[in-house]
Amino acid sequence: MGIVVNLDVMMAKRKISLNELSARVNITPANISVLKTGKAKAIRFSTLEALCEVLECQPGDILEYDNEQNGKINE
């Protein structure tokens, strides 16, 4: 998948643990872990909004598109 999840980077910048983030966003630590490792197939806008609110960031700070991750190279 060409979407790269930088949740771990934002968590480190904000010095927030997985358990604290999950409590503040109100989703399970397991689901935060799935997002953090990039294994999630989808994310609800409400979850993304809550993550951005707690981490004081923009959606683009958490998610980015990498064309090379998707196996495609621009010519």
C-alpha positions in Angstrom: 0.0 0.0 0.0 1.3 3.5 -0.8 -0.1 5.1 2.4 2.6 5.5 5.0 1.4 5.9 8.6 3.6 8.1 10.8 1.7 7.7 14.0 4.7 6.4 15.9 6.7 9.5 14.8 4.0 11.8 16.1 3.6 9.9 19.3 7.3 10.2 19.9 7.3 13.9 19.1 4.5 14.4 21.6 6.0 12.0 24.1 2.7 10.1 24.5 2.4 6.3 25.1 0.2 3.9 23.2 -1.9 3.4 26.3 -2.3 7.1 27.0 -3.2 7.8 23.4 -5.8 5.0 23.2 -7.4 6.3 26.4 -7.6 9.9 25.2 -8.8 8.9 21.7 -11.1 6.3 23.2 -10.1 3.4 21.0 -8.4 0.2 22.1 -4.6 -0.1 22.4 -4.8 -3.0 19.9 -6.4 -0.7 17.3 -3.8 2.0 17.9 -1.2 -0.6 17.4 -2.8 -1.7 14.1 -2.7 1.9 12.9 0.8 2.5 14.2 2.2 -0.5 12.3 0.5 0.4 9.1 -1.6 -2.8 9.0 -5.0 -1.0 9.0 -7.0 -1.1 5.8 -9.0 2.0 6.7 -9.4 4.7 9.3 -12.6 6.6 10.2 -12.5 10.4 9.8 -13.7 10.6 13.4 -10.7 8.6 14.6 -8.3 10.6 12.5 -9.9 13.8 13.8 -9.5 12.6 17.4 -5.9 11.6 16.8 -5.1 15.0 15.4 -6.8 16.7 18.3 -4.9 14.8 20.9 -1.6 14.9 19.1 -2.1 18.6 18.0 -1.3 17.9 14.4 -2.7 17.8 10.9 -3.8 14.6 9.1 -0.8 14.9 6.8 1.5 14.6 9.8 0.1 11.1 10.4 -0.6 9.9 6.9 1.4 10.3 3.7 1.3 8.9 0.3 4.5 7.3 -1.1 4.2 6.3 -4.7 7.3 4.0 -4.4 5.7 2.1 -1.5 2.9 1.2 -4.0 5.3 -0.3 -6.4 4.8 2.4 -9.0 7.5 4.8 -10.2 6.8 8.1 -11.9 8.4 8.3 -15.3 
